[in-house]
């Protein structure tokens, strides 16, 4: 399926897809990287099952969503992190003429998920810190974990097997909505964030996309040169 961002002339189609409030509510419900059944998305959008089905078909046809079929069940997710990045950049509060970042000390701005990778002030600091230490490198193929970086991540407490897999993955600089600087996106960003969850450095807030950094997580991130 072709990403809706692949060609400039598709911008009008993207705008048309998101102009319908129910469809916008559905895609925003998926921006945390989860996969959800049609019933949950219908509830999030406040529409009937039949109406939700029609909206989901349009979003699939438009390249905004992908679907995973498991038996009789269908689970919908955002098509890729390009779509997620676009949605995050377009997430303007209702009634606002311009995107206004939340105050610096709010949980959403401090740390959150952006399509399963770490964003917010912590996400930017993580990217900056690893680049400064030489643990990440910007290459022609995107962001890569260096050999010293892999050693440092394991020494800081991340799972050795998970970090070993990072050498095959590439990431990209994803422009952070609130900080207007780059955090680590792409497959590399997703896998690194998952490793931090597994190690107990991060946990999810009770609701929404905000993340909580544990005390142990802050200490271990500091070992990697991450400064808030």
Residue, then its C-alpha position, 0 to 999 in steps of 0.5 A: x500500500x502506498x503511503x499517503x505522503x508518497x506524492x505531493x498531489x495526494x495532499x488533497x486526498x489526505x486533507x479530505x480523509x481527515x476533514x471528517x471528524x469521525x475518521x480523524x478520531x479513529x486515526x488519532x486513537x491509533x497514534x500510540x502505535x496500538x492495533x484496535x478492532x473496529x468496535x473500539x474505533x467506532x466507540x472512539x469516534x462516536x459512530x455506529x458499527x456500519x458507519x465505522x466500517x465505511x470510514x475504515x474502508x476509506x482510510x485503508x484505501x487512502x493508505x492511512x491505515x493497515x489491517x491485520x486479520x487474525x481469524x475472524x477478527x480484524x485489527x487496524x493500525x496506522x500504516x507506518x510511522x510517516x503517517x504517525x509523524x504527519x498526524x502528530x504534527x497536525x494535532x492542533x487543539x480544537x479551536x486553535x489556529x496554530x499548533x501550540x505545544x503544551x507547557x514544558x512541565x506537562x507529562x505529554x511534553x516531557x515523554x510520550x509515544x509517537x507511533x511506538x517510539x519515544x518522543x517529547x523532551x526525553x525523546x529529543x534528549x535521548x537522541x541528542x545524548x546518544x549522538x553526542x556520545x557517538x553511540x548513534x551515527x547519522x549515515x546515508x541510510x539513516x540513524x544507526x547504533x554504533x558498536x560502542x553504542x551497543x556496548x554502552x546500551x548493554x552496560x546501562x542495563x538493556x537486554x543483550x539479545x535485544x540490543x544485538x538486533x539493533x545493528x540490523x535496524x535503521x532509524x530516522x530523525x523524526x521532527x518532534x511536534x513539541x520540541x521542534x527537534x529530532x527524536x529517533x523514529x523508524x524501526x530503530x526507534x521502535x525497538x529501542x523504546x521497546x527495550x526501555x519498556x522491557x527493562x523498566x525504564x519507562x512505563x505508560x501513564x494511566x491514560x493517553x500517550x504520556x510516559x512515566x520515566x522511573x527513577x532507575x530509568x533516569x539513572x541509567x539514561x544518565x549513564x548514556x549521556x542523556x540530560x533533560 
